[in-house]
């Protein structure tokens, strides 16, 4: 657990690797040069052995340094990590896919297809 902001930054760098100058400027437009250790990304070091690769990928996409590069919430739900939730169940109970019009307002056709299984209508 991180005790201060520098410890937090080091913990994030261990997962995502060292941010580039472009990343730093996207996070903080008034960035002043601050020396950071050069670390290659290795999310497996920070999570338990056996953590699914799909989960590691999802987390890295959610935690991207550049705010504009992070997955939007609906895009995150369409990530392959959640594919198991879209498999047909014997009961065909589909309350999981009961999105409101407001939730779906920003979704394009491809995103809707990825979010909802074809059998859910």
For each residue, the residues with C-beta under 8 A, 3 or more apart:
1:
2: 5 7 8 10 11
3: 7
4: 7 8
5: 2 8 9
6: 9 10
7: 2 3 4 10 11
8: 2 4 5 11 12
9: 5 6 12 13 36
10: 2 6 7 13 14 37
11: 2 7 8 14 15 46
12: 8 9 15 16 63
13: 9 10 16 17 18 19 36 37 39
14: 10 11 39 42 45 46
15: 11 12 41 42 43 45 46 59 60 63
16: 12 13 19 41 43 60 63 64 65
17: 13 39 40 41 42
18: 13 36 37 38 39
19: 13 16 23 24 27 36 65
20: 23 24 65
21: 24 25 31
22: 25 26 66
23: 19 20 26 27 65 66
24: 19 20 21 27 28 31 65
25: 21 22 28 29 31
26: 22 23 65 66 67 68 69
27: 19 23 24 31 65 66 67
28: 24 25 31
29: 25
30:
31: 21 24 25 27 28 34
32:
33:
34: 31
35:
36: 9 13 18 19
37: 10 13 18
38: 18
39: 13 14 17 18
40: 17
41: 15 16 17 60
42: 14 15 17 45 46
43: 15 16 46 47 56 59 60
44: 47 51 56
45: 14 15 42
46: 11 14 15 42 43
47: 43 44 51 55 56 59
48: 51
49:
50:
51: 44 47 48 55 56
52: 55 56 81
53: 56 57
54: 57 58 79 80 81
55: 47 51 52 58 59 81
56: 43 44 47 51 52 53 59 60
57: 53 54 60 61 79 80 81
58: 54 55 61 62 71 76 79 81
59: 15 43 47 55 56 62 63
60: 15 16 41 43 56 57 63 64
61: 57 58 64 70 71 76 79
62: 58 59 70 71 76
63: 12 15 16 59 60 70
64: 16 60 61 67 69 70 71
65: 16 19 20 23 24 26 27 69
66: 22 23 26 27 69 70
67: 26 27 64 70
68: 26
69: 26 64 65 66
70: 61 62 63 64 66 67
71: 58 61 62 64 75 76 79
72: 75 76 106
73: 76 77
74: 77 78 103 104 106 107 111 115
75: 71 72 78 79 111
76: 58 61 62 71 72 73 79
77: 73 74 82 115
78: 74 75 82 111 114 115
79: 54 57 58 61 71 75 76 82
80: 54 57 83
81: 52 54 55 57 58
82: 77 78 79 85 86
83: 80 86 87
84: 87
85: 82 96
86: 82 83 116 117
87: 83 84 117
88: 92 117 119
89: 92 93
90:
91:
92: 88 89 119
93: 89
94: 97 98 120
95: 98
96: 85
97: 94 115 116 117 120
98: 94 95
99: 103 104 115 116
100: 103 104
101: 104 105
102: 105
103: 74 99 100
104: 74 99 100 101 107 112
105: 101 102
106: 72 74
107: 74 104 111 112 115
108: 111 112
109: 112 113
110: 113 114
111: 74 75 78 107 108 114 115
112: 104 107 108 109 115 116
113: 109 110 116 118
114: 78 110 111
115: 74 77 78 97 99 107 111 112
116: 86 97 99 112 113 120
117: 86 87 88 97 120
118: 113
119: 88 92
120: 94 97 116 117
121:
